[in-house]
Amino acid sequence: MDRGLVFNIQRYSVHDGGGIRTLIFLKGCPLRCPWCSNPESRKKVEPTTWKKNGKTEQIGEWCSSNELLDEVLKDEIFYRTSGGGVTLSGGEVLMQTEFASEFLKELKGLGIPTAIETTGCFPVERIEKLAPYVDQVLFDLKIMGHSEAKRVIGVDPEMVTKNFDYLLTQKQIQVVPRIPLIPEYTTNETNIQRLIHFLTVRRLEEVHLLPFHQYGSSKYDYLGWEYPMKKVQTLKQAEVDEIKELFERAGILANIDGLE
Ligand code: SF4
């Protein structure tokens, strides 16, 4: 596929991969996380619309790999001086595997560090396609109970585990596990213990925690969708610290990071 559907480009980001980065958000995600802060990215890889301040706006623009490359190269100097690069986010990057791998290959060819964010919810063959062109994978781990994960967010945890383990065997890739801290969903004690177990059996010593926020709330209004997390309070600092400590007691350094 020579064109990708992009719904946002965020420049000068200092989250999501290290150094100064450009984040490219690819449209399409098969999951249905109730806390999603990019609901406009969800469902199919096709443009959609929302109504913002009385105006209808299109979400998603098809662009070629070269057009996107021209855009990110404007900030090449920042990548070189800060150790940054380009991160593909979403949505779910694996919804546009062909385009993403083509684009990442071009970046690698130019010596620009690459990262992707993924939930790993696709057959491992898709990850294999991207793997040669990726330096870092920011891998989201969410609900670890099998039936709950399937019911709430539409994830197959076995597939997630398979992809995660495949990436760990790729020596050239740094895998960064990231956990959104979502009250009622990921922060209950059972889930945290399952996450700790998942990481410790793989001898991973670092995790990034992303506390829940309400920043995506207005997007649901633009889309005319109901936001299921509207009344959910953000976590108090003490609650975040408590979770951080649980990981650190298990020997896993927990960084409180960007936003989910
Ligand atoms: S995986 Fe990310 S983009 Fe997809 S529904 Fe969940 S939070 Fe939203």
Residues whose N, C-alpha, C, O or C-beta is under 5 A from the ligand:
A	BS01	SF4	C29 L31 R32 C33 C36 S37 N38 G90 G91 T119 E260
